[in-house]
Amino acid sequence: MAALLPVGLPDDWQVLIDSSVKELDEVIIGGGRVDAKFKTTPQILAQLPHAKFVDQLAK
């Protein structure tokens, strides 16, 4: 079963993640507000509906 994350995105939106994120132990994601952030792992992010790791996305 996929983990449910409170990212606030519609289930049909594609989530693009730079491939270099896979090398990290933890990541912090969230909205523009300071209190709208949470810590997770790249493995959990990969479980988001329509998540896709893309090489050199951040360049």
Order of alpha helices (4+ residues) and beta strands (2+ residues): beta-beta-beta-alpha-beta
